[in-house]
């Protein structure tokens, strides 16, 4: 199975949690804290998801996580669902 790409944008706490669980997850996890770096990274970003704690209108493929606290299993399930949606839309 191919690892999926996740960018955690301006959400430090979530990044630290996912980083601790990295060995149990099948995600490539990257933290970005400013818009310039995000725009640079998005140019080379394929089939991934950007997770934020508030909506940013200029970001495609974003998942806004504002219902916290959340069970980690539920979070991983939601991330996988969002990644499947992106994959399906790209194939259509």
MOPAC internal coordinates of N, CA, C and O (Angstrom, degrees):
PM7 1SCF
backbone

  N    0.0000 0     0.00 0     0.00 0    0    0    0
  C    1.4450 1     0.00 0     0.00 0    1    0    0
  C    1.5190 1   109.44 1     0.00 0    2    1    0
  O    1.2310 1   120.55 1   -43.31 1    3    2    1
  N    1.3168 1   116.55 1   136.69 1    3    2    1
  C    1.4472 1   122.27 1  -177.89 1    5    3    2
  C    1.5283 1   109.55 1   -83.51 1    6    5    3
  O    1.2310 1   120.94 1   -43.90 1    7    6    5
  N    1.3261 1   115.82 1   136.10 1    7    6    5
  C    1.4648 1   120.82 1   178.71 1    9    7    6
  C    1.5178 1   109.34 1   -69.09 1   10    9    7
  O    1.2310 1   120.72 1   -40.08 1   11   10    9
  N    1.3064 1   116.23 1   139.92 1   11   10    9
  C    1.4594 1   122.87 1   178.78 1   13   11   10
  C    1.5247 1   109.16 1   -92.42 1   14   13   11
  O    1.2310 1   121.26 1   -27.74 1   15   14   13
  N    1.3219 1   115.19 1   152.26 1   15   14   13
  C    1.4568 1   121.24 1  -179.14 1   17   15   14
  C    1.5207 1   110.92 1   -95.10 1   18   17   15
  O    1.2310 1   120.86 1   -50.57 1   19   18   17
  N    1.3237 1   115.97 1   129.43 1   19   18   17
  C    1.4564 1   122.36 1   174.90 1   21   19   18
  C    1.5163 1   108.74 1  -124.57 1   22   21   19
  O    1.2310 1   121.05 1   -49.63 1   23   22   21
  N    1.3214 1   115.59 1   130.37 1   23   22   21
  C    1.4549 1   120.56 1   171.09 1   25   23   22
  C    1.5179 1   106.13 1  -110.73 1   26   25   23
  O    1.2310 1   120.89 1   -55.42 1   27   26   25
  N    1.3111 1   115.90 1   124.58 1   27   26   25
  C    1.4496 1   121.46 1   175.41 1   29   27   26
  C    1.5260 1   105.99 1   -97.20 1   30   29   27
  O    1.2310 1   120.90 1   -65.12 1   31   30   29
  N    1.3320 1   115.88 1   114.88 1   31   30   29
  C    1.4633 1   121.11 1  -173.67 1   33   31   30
  C    1.5250 1   110.19 1  -107.70 1   34   33   31
  O    1.2310 1   121.06 1   -65.67 1   35   34   33
  N    1.3258 1   115.58 1   114.33 1   35   34   33
  C    1.4671 1   123.57 1   177.29 1   37   35   34
  C    1.5297 1   112.62 1    54.17 1   38   37   35
  O    1.2310 1   120.67 1  -138.25 1   39   38   37
  N    1.3234 1   116.33 1    41.75 1   39   38   37
  C    1.4644 1   121.19 1  -178.59 1   41   39   38
  C    1.5296 1   107.40 1  -141.16 1   42   41   39
  O    1.2310 1   121.17 1  -108.00 1   43   42   41
  N    1.3245 1   115.37 1    72.00 1   43   42   41
  C    1.4613 1   123.19 1  -170.86 1   45   43   42
  C    1.5239 1   112.48 1   -60.04 1   46   45   43
  O    1.2310 1   120.41 1   136.03 1   47   46   45
  N    1.3201 1   116.82 1   -43.97 1   47   46   45
  C    1.4714 1   119.70 1  -177.35 1   49   47   46
  C    1.5251 1   111.47 1   -60.71 1   50   49   47
  O    1.2310 1   120.51 1   135.73 1   51   50   49
  N    1.3194 1   116.63 1   -44.27 1   51   50   49
  C    1.4646 1   119.73 1   178.68 1   53   51   50
  C    1.5218 1   110.75 1   -63.91 1   54   53   51
  O    1.2310 1   120.42 1   139.13 1   55   54   53
  N    1.3179 1   116.80 1   -40.87 1   55   54   53
  C    1.4613 1   120.02 1   178.89 1   57   55   54
  C    1.5251 1   111.09 1   -58.32 1   58   57   55
  O    1.2310 1   119.98 1   134.84 1   59   58   57
  N    1.3132 1   117.63 1   -45.16 1   59   58   57
  C    1.4632 1   120.62 1  -179.26 1   61   59   58
  C    1.5291 1   111.31 1   -64.37 1   62   61   59
  O    1.2310 1   120.08 1   141.26 1   63   62   61
  N    1.3051 1   117.44 1   -38.74 1   63   62   61
  C    1.4620 1   120.96 1   178.58 1   65   63   62
  C    1.5243 1   110.24 1   -64.85 1   66   65   63
  O    1.2310 1   120.49 1   130.48 1   67   66   65
  N    1.3285 1   116.67 1   -49.52 1   67   66   65
  C    1.4699 1   119.88 1  -178.91 1   69   67   66
  C    1.5213 1   111.65 1   -67.00 1   70   69   67
  O    1.2310 1   120.46 1   147.02 1   71   70   69
  N    1.3043 1   116.72 1   -32.98 1   71   70   69
  C    1.4676 1   120.42 1   177.99 1   73   71   70
  C    1.5287 1   110.69 1   -64.18 1   74   73   71
  O    1.2310 1   120.11 1   141.45 1   75   74   73
  N    1.3229 1   117.40 1   -38.55 1   75   74   73
  C    1.4607 1   120.68 1   177.17 1   77   75   74
  C    1.5196 1   111.64 1   -66.14 1   78   77   75
  O    1.2310 1   120.47 1   149.72 1   79   78   77
  N    1.3193 1   116.71 1   -30.28 1   79   78   77
  C    1.4655 1   121.62 1  -178.26 1   81   79   78
  C    1.5272 1   112.86 1   -95.83 1   82   81   79
  O    1.2310 1   120.33 1  -174.00 1   83   82   81
  N    1.3108 1   116.97 1     6.00 1   83   82   81
  C    1.4692 1   122.03 1  -173.62 1   85   83   82
  C    1.5323 1   113.38 1   -50.60 1   86   85   83
  O    1.2310 1   119.86 1   138.44 1   87   86   85
  N    1.3110 1   117.87 1   -41.56 1   87   86   85
  C    1.4649 1   120.34 1  -176.99 1   89   87   86
  C    1.5257 1   112.17 1   -67.89 1   90   89   87
  O    1.2310 1   119.99 1   157.28 1   91   90   89
  N    1.3411 1   117.63 1   -22.72 1   91   90   89
  C    1.4608 1   121.21 1   179.67 1   93   91   90
  C    1.5261 1   112.78 1   -94.95 1   94   93   91
  O    1.2310 1   120.47 1   170.07 1   95   94   93
  N    1.3178 1   116.70 1    -9.93 1   95   94   93
  C    1.4568 1   121.50 1  -178.85 1   97   95   94
  C    1.5155 1   110.05 1  -107.51 1   98   97   95
  O    1.2310 1   120.87 1   -23.12 1   99   98   97
  N    1.3030 1   115.95 1   156.88 1   99   98   97
  C    1.4532 1   120.48 1   178.50 1  101   99   98
  C    1.5312 1   110.00 1  -107.59 1  102  101   99
  O    1.2310 1   121.32 1  -128.45 1  103  102  101
  N    1.3371 1   115.08 1    51.55 1  103  102  101
  C    1.4533 1   121.68 1  -178.60 1  105  103  102
  C    1.5188 1   110.27 1  -125.62 1  106  105  103
  O    1.2310 1   120.96 1   -39.62 1  107  106  105
  N    1.3304 1   115.78 1   140.38 1  107  106  105
  C    1.4585 1   121.16 1   165.79 1  109  107  106
  C    1.5200 1   105.53 1   -87.37 1  110  109  107
  O    1.2310 1   120.13 1   -61.62 1  111  110  109
  N    1.3253 1   117.35 1   118.38 1  111  110  109
  C    1.4562 1   121.55 1  -172.40 1  113  111  110
  C    1.5248 1   109.76 1  -111.52 1  114  113  111
  O    1.2310 1   121.28 1   -48.04 1  115  114  113
  N    1.3360 1   115.16 1   131.96 1  115  114  113
  C    1.4538 1   121.87 1  -179.41 1  117  115  114
  C    1.5255 1   108.21 1  -135.19 1  118  117  115
  O    1.2310 1   120.22 1   -42.76 1  119  118  117
  N    1.3113 1   117.18 1   137.24 1  119  118  117
  C    1.4589 1   121.89 1   177.50 1  121  119  118
  C    1.5193 1   109.56 1  -105.81 1  122  121  119
  O    1.2310 1   121.09 1   -46.83 1  123  122  121
  N    1.3411 1   115.52 1   133.17 1  123  122  121
  C    1.4611 1   121.57 1   176.36 1  125  123  122
  C    1.5226 1   107.46 1  -132.86 1  126  125  123
  O    1.2310 1   121.11 1   -43.88 1  127  126  125
  N    1.3351 1   115.48 1   136.12 1  127  126  125
  C    1.4654 1   118.05 1  -176.07 1  129  127  126
  C    1.5264 1   114.56 1  -119.54 1  130  129  127
  O    1.2310 1   119.84 1  -174.19 1  131  130  129
  N    1.3394 1   117.91 1     5.81 1  131  130  129
  C    1.4624 1   117.69 1   175.85 1  133  131  130
  C    1.5294 1   110.83 1  -142.86 1  134  133  131
  O    1.2310 1   121.26 1   -23.74 1  135  134  133
  N    1.3024 1   115.19 1   156.26 1  135  134  133
  C    1.4680 1   121.86 1  -172.68 1  137  135  134
  C    1.5288 1   112.59 1   -65.80 1  138  137  135
  O    1.2310 1   119.99 1   142.94 1  139  138  137
  N    1.3173 1   117.63 1   -37.06 1  139  138  137
  C    1.4699 1   120.13 1  -179.75 1  141  139  138
  C    1.5234 1   111.22 1   -62.69 1  142  141  139
  O    1.2310 1   120.40 1   131.99 1  143  142  141
  N    1.3189 1   116.85 1   -48.01 1  143  142  141
  C    1.4652 1   119.89 1   178.12 1  145  143  142
  C    1.5197 1   111.38 1   -63.90 1  146  145  143
  O    1.2310 1   120.34 1   143.97 1  147  146  145
  N    1.3224 1   116.95 1   -36.03 1  147  146  145
  C    1.4573 1   120.17 1   177.99 1  149  147  146
  C    1.5197 1   110.50 1   -63.64 1  150  149  147
  O    1.2310 1   120.15 1   133.20 1  151  150  149
  N    1.3104 1   117.32 1   -46.80 1  151  150  149
  C    1.4679 1   120.35 1   179.47 1  153  151  150
  C    1.5193 1   111.63 1   -61.56 1  154  153  151
  O    1.2310 1   119.98 1   140.84 1  155  154  153
  N    1.3295 1   117.64 1   -39.16 1  155  154  153
  C    1.4622 1   121.07 1   177.40 1  157  155  154
  C    1.5260 1   110.96 1   -64.20 1  158  157  155
  O    1.2310 1   120.36 1   138.06 1  159  158  157
  N    1.3205 1   116.92 1   -41.94 1  159  158  157
  C    1.4612 1   121.29 1  -177.64 1  161  159  158
  C    1.5236 1   111.73 1   -71.76 1  162  161  159
  O    1.2310 1   120.10 1   144.09 1  163  162  161
  N    1.3277 1   117.41 1   -35.91 1  163  162  161
  C    1.4698 1   121.24 1  -178.78 1  165  163  162
  C    1.5247 1   111.27 1   -62.83 1  166  165  163
  O    1.2310 1   119.98 1   147.96 1  167  166  165
  N    1.3244 1   117.64 1   -32.04 1  167  166  165
  C    1.4601 1   121.04 1  -179.78 1  169  167  166
  C    1.5323 1   111.84 1   -57.56 1  170  169  167
  O    1.2310 1   120.14 1   145.76 1  171  170  169
  N    1.3278 1   117.33 1   -34.24 1  171  170  169
  C    1.4616 1   122.19 1  -178.45 1  173  171  170
  C    1.5249 1   112.25 1  -107.65 1  174  173  171
  O    1.2310 1   120.22 1  -164.00 1  175  174  173
  N    1.3057 1   117.18 1    16.00 1  175  174  173
  C    1.4541 1   122.88 1  -171.96 1  177  175  174
  C    1.5238 1   109.89 1   -97.44 1  178  177  175
  O    1.2310 1   120.38 1   -62.30 1  179  178  177
  N    1.3292 1   116.88 1   117.70 1  179  178  177
  C    1.4557 1   121.02 1  -179.39 1  181  179  178
  C    1.5174 1   110.58 1  -116.99 1  182  181  179
  O    1.2310 1   121.16 1   -45.89 1  183  182  181
  N    1.3028 1   115.38 1   134.11 1  183  182  181
  C    1.4706 1   122.26 1   171.54 1  185  183  182
  C    1.5186 1   112.83 1    48.97 1  186  185  183
  O    1.2310 1   121.08 1  -122.66 1  187  186  185
  N    1.2809 1   115.53 1    57.34 1  187  186  185
  C    1.4505 1   119.55 1   178.73 1  189  187  186
  C    1.5097 1   111.29 1  -138.87 1  190  189  187
  O    1.2310 1   121.58 1     4.59 1  191  190  189
  N    1.3098 1   114.59 1  -175.41 1  191  190  189
  C    1.4491 1   121.73 1  -174.47 1  193  191  190
  C    1.5181 1   109.04 1  -133.69 1  194  193  191
  O    1.2310 1   121.10 1   -40.12 1  195  194  193
  N    1.3221 1   115.50 1   139.88 1  195  194  193
  C    1.4596 1   121.69 1   175.80 1  197  195  194
  C    1.5191 1   107.19 1  -107.45 1  198  197  195
  O    1.2310 1   120.66 1   -57.81 1  199  198  197
  N    1.3169 1   116.35 1   122.19 1  199  198  197
  C    1.4574 1   121.67 1  -178.30 1  201  199  198
  C    1.5202 1   108.90 1  -105.48 1  202  201  199
  O    1.2310 1   121.29 1   -51.61 1  203  202  201
  N    1.3286 1   115.14 1   128.39 1  203  202  201
  C    1.4546 1   121.57 1   179.67 1  205  203  202
  C    1.5253 1   109.35 1  -132.56 1  206  205  203
  O    1.2310 1   121.12 1   -11.64 1  207  206  205
  N    1.3212 1   115.47 1   168.36 1  207  206  205
  C    1.4598 1   118.76 1   176.31 1  209  207  206
  C    1.5249 1   111.96 1  -102.90 1  210  209  207
  O    1.2310 1   120.26 1   178.32 1  211  210  209
  N    1.3402 1   117.11 1    -1.68 1  211  210  209
  C    1.4643 1   121.50 1   170.69 1  213  211  210
  C    1.5211 1   107.97 1  -150.97 1  214  213  211
  O    1.2310 1   121.28 1   -26.40 1  215  214  213
  N    1.3262 1   115.15 1   153.60 1  215  214  213
  C    1.4559 1   120.42 1  -173.66 1  217  215  214
  C    1.5279 1   111.66 1   -72.94 1  218  217  215
  O    1.2310 1   121.59 1   -41.92 1  219  218  217
  N    1.3385 1   114.55 1   138.08 1  219  218  217
  C    1.4597 1   122.78 1   176.27 1  221  219  218
  C    1.5212 1   106.70 1  -123.61 1  222  221  219
  O    1.2310 1   120.06 1   -62.82 1  223  222  221
  N    1.3082 1   117.49 1   117.18 1  223  222  221
  C    1.4624 1   121.81 1  -172.79 1  225  223  222
  C    1.5344 1   113.44 1   -65.19 1  226  225  223
  O    1.2310 1   119.82 1   157.86 1  227  226  225
  N    1.2953 1   117.95 1   -22.14 1  227  226  225
  C    1.4673 1   121.44 1  -176.28 1  229  227  226
  C    1.5280 1   113.16 1   -89.46 1  230  229  227
  O    1.2310 1   119.86 1  -175.78 1  231  230  229
  N    1.3307 1   117.88 1     4.22 1  231  230  229
  C    1.4673 1   121.26 1  -177.22 1  233  231  230
  C    1.5219 1   110.01 1  -109.41 1  234  233  231
  O    1.2310 1   120.92 1   -53.91 1  235  234  233
  N    1.3270 1   115.84 1   126.09 1  235  234  233
  C    1.4641 1   121.53 1   171.38 1  237  235  234
  C    1.5214 1   108.79 1   -90.77 1  238  237  235
  O    1.2310 1   120.94 1   -20.11 1  239  238  237
  N    1.3055 1   115.80 1   159.89 1  239  238  237
  C    1.4715 1   122.24 1   177.61 1  241  239  238
  C    1.5231 1   111.53 1    54.97 1  242  241  239
  O    1.2310 1   121.18 1  -133.04 1  243  242  241
  N    1.3148 1   115.35 1    46.96 1  243  242  241
  C    1.4587 1   118.19 1   179.47 1  245  243  242
  C    1.5216 1   110.38 1  -108.33 1  246  245  243
  O    1.2310 1   121.71 1   -29.97 1  247  246  245
  N    1.3106 1   114.33 1   150.03 1  247  246  245
  C    1.4550 1   122.84 1   175.37 1  249  247  246
  C    1.5204 1   106.44 1  -123.36 1  250  249  247
  O    1.2310 1   120.88 1   -63.12 1  251  250  249
  N    1.3279 1   115.93 1   116.88 1  251  250  249
  C    1.4640 1   121.01 1  -178.29 1  253  251  250
  C    1.5212 1   107.84 1   -93.08 1  254  253  251
  O    1.2310 1   121.46 1   -60.36 1  255  254  253
  N    1.3035 1   114.81 1   119.64 1  255  254  253
  C    1.4570 1   121.21 1   179.77 1  257  255  254
  C    1.5186 1   108.32 1  -104.86 1  258  257  255
  O    1.2310 1   121.23 1   -82.57 1  259  258  257
  N    1.3311 1   115.25 1    97.43 1  259  258  257
  C    1.4560 1   119.11 1  -179.55 1  261  259  258
  C    1.5294 1   112.11 1  -119.99 1  262  261  259
  O    1.2310 1   120.17 1   177.87 1  263  262  261
  N    1.3123 1   117.29 1    -2.13 1  263  262  261
  C    1.4646 1   121.80 1   176.80 1  265  263  262
  C    1.5226 1   109.52 1   -96.68 1  266  265  263
  O    1.2310 1   120.62 1  -105.77 1  267  266  265
  N    1.3202 1   116.42 1    74.23 1  267  266  265
  C    1.4582 1   119.45 1  -179.70 1  269  267  266
  C    1.5186 1   108.74 1  -117.72 1  270  269  267
  O    1.2310 1   119.02 1   -31.47 1  271  270  269
  N    1.2778 1   119.47 1   148.53 1  271  270  269
  C    1.4644 1   127.95 1     7.36 1  273  271  270
  C    1.5249 1   111.69 1   -74.13 1  274  273  271
  O    1.2310 1   121.31 1   -23.77 1  275  274  273
  N    1.3180 1   115.09 1   156.23 1  275  274  273
  C    1.4530 1   122.11 1  -179.23 1  277  275  274
  C    1.5231 1   108.42 1  -138.76 1  278  277  275
  O    1.2310 1   120.74 1   -36.55 1  279  278  277
  N    1.2988 1   116.19 1   143.45 1  279  278  277
  C    1.4567 1   122.38 1   175.43 1  281  279  278
  C    1.5267 1   108.25 1   -63.66 1  282  281  279
  O    1.2310 1   119.90 1   -43.78 1  283  282  281
  N    1.3103 1   117.79 1   136.22 1  283  282  281
  C    1.4687 1   121.43 1  -175.66 1  285  283  282
  C    1.5270 1   111.35 1   -62.41 1  286  285  283
  O    1.2310 1   120.01 1   144.70 1  287  286  285
  N    1.3222 1   117.58 1   -35.30 1  287  286  285
  C    1.4683 1   120.16 1   177.79 1  289  287  286
  C    1.5248 1   110.48 1   -64.93 1  290  289  287
  O    1.2310 1   120.00 1   139.64 1  291  290  289
  N    1.3270 1   117.61 1   -40.36 1  291  290  289
  C    1.4645 1   121.73 1   177.05 1  293  291  290
  C    1.5276 1   110.86 1   -65.02 1  294  293  291
  O    1.2310 1   120.80 1   140.38 1  295  294  293
  N    1.3217 1   116.08 1   -39.62 1  295  294  293
  C    1.4556 1   120.49 1   178.58 1  297  295  294
  C    1.5239 1   111.07 1   -61.77 1  298  297  295
  O    1.2310 1   120.40 1   132.35 1  299  298  297
  N    1.3139 1   116.84 1   -47.65 1  299  298  297
  C    1.4603 1   120.94 1   179.60 1  301  299  298
  C    1.5309 1   110.18 1   -62.64 1  302  301  299
  O    1.2310 1   120.55 1   141.04 1  303  302  301
  N    1.3148 1   116.56 1   -38.96 1  303  302  301
  C    1.4668 1   120.97 1   177.23 1  305  303  302
  C    1.5288 1   110.47 1   -61.91 1  306  305  303
  O    1.2310 1   119.97 1   133.91 1  307  306  305
  N    1.3195 1   117.65 1   -46.09 1  307  306  305
  C    1.4621 1   121.25 1   179.12 1  309  307  306
  C    1.5280 1   111.54 1   -63.96 1  310  309  307
  O    1.2310 1   120.32 1   139.85 1  311  310  309
  N    1.3124 1   117.00 1   -40.15 1  311  310  309
  C    1.4687 1   120.66 1   177.56 1  313  311  310
  C    1.5218 1   110.00 1   -61.79 1  314  313  311
  O    1.2310 1   120.38 1   134.12 1  315  314  313
  N    1.3169 1   116.87 1   -45.88 1  315  314  313
  C    1.4669 1   120.36 1   179.55 1  317  315  314
  C    1.5252 1   111.69 1   -62.70 1  318  317  315
  O    1.2310 1   120.14 1   140.95 1  319  318  317
  N    1.3195 1   117.34 1   -39.05 1  319  318  317
  C    1.4645 1   120.66 1   177.67 1  321  319  318
  C    1.5220 1   110.38 1   -63.15 1  322  321  319
  O    1.2310 1   120.49 1   135.13 1  323  322  321
  N    1.3254 1   116.67 1   -44.87 1  323  322  321
  C    1.4618 1   120.11 1   179.03 1  325  323  322
  C    1.5358 1   111.42 1   -62.89 1  326  325  323
  O    1.2310 1   120.28 1   140.43 1  327  326  325
  N    1.3145 1   117.07 1   -39.57 1  327  326  325
  C    1.4706 1   120.73 1   177.93 1  329  327  326
  C    1.5291 1   110.95 1   -65.63 1  330  329  327
  O    1.2310 1   120.15 1   141.81 1  331  330  329
  N    1.3255 1   117.31 1   -38.19 1  331  330  329
  C    1.4654 1   120.56 1   176.56 1  333  331  330
  C    1.5273 1   111.41 1   -65.73 1  334  333  331
  O    1.2310 1   120.24 1   141.06 1  335  334  333
  N    1.3263 1   117.14 1   -38.94 1  335  334  333
  C    1.4642 1   120.67 1   176.31 1  337  335  334
  C    1.5218 1   110.77 1   -60.33 1  338  337  335
  O    1.2310 1   120.44 1   135.19 1  339  338  337
  N    1.3092 1   116.77 1   -44.81 1  339  338  337
  C    1.4681 1   121.13 1   179.18 1  341  339  338
  C    1.5061 1   110.23 1   -62.40 1  342  341  339
  O    1.2310 1   120.29 1   134.75 1  343  342  341
  N    1.3107 1   117.05 1   -45.25 1  343  342  341
  C    1.4721 1   121.20 1   179.87 1  345  343  342
  C    1.5188 1   110.50 1   -62.12 1  346  345  343
  O    1.2310 1   119.71 1   136.51 1  347  346  345
  N    1.3271 1   118.16 1   -43.49 1  347  346  345
  C    1.4575 1   121.65 1   179.36 1  349  347  346
  C    1.5276 1   111.13 1   -63.45 1  350  349  347
  O    1.2310 1   120.33 1   135.14 1  351  350  349
  N    1.3251 1   116.97 1   -44.86 1  351  350  349
  C    1.4638 1   121.10 1   179.57 1  353  351  350
  C    1.5262 1   112.16 1   -63.81 1  354  353  351
  O    1.2310 1   120.42 1   143.94 1  355  354  353
  N    1.3216 1   116.80 1   -36.06 1  355  354  353
  C    1.4612 1   120.59 1   178.12 1  357  355  354
  C    1.5225 1   111.73 1   -68.16 1  358  357  355
  O    1.2310 1   120.19 1   148.66 1  359  358  357
  N    1.3244 1   117.24 1   -31.34 1  359  358  357
  C    1.4552 1   121.71 1  -179.60 1  361  359  358
  C    1.5245 1   111.96 1   -80.11 1  362  361  359
  O    1.2310 1   120.19 1   156.46 1  363  362  361
  N    1.3196 1   117.25 1   -23.54 1  363  362  361
  C    1.4729 1   121.12 1  -177.35 1  365  363  362
  C    1.5069 1   111.75 1   -78.25 1  366  365  363
  O    1.2310 1   120.10 1   180.00 1  367  366  365

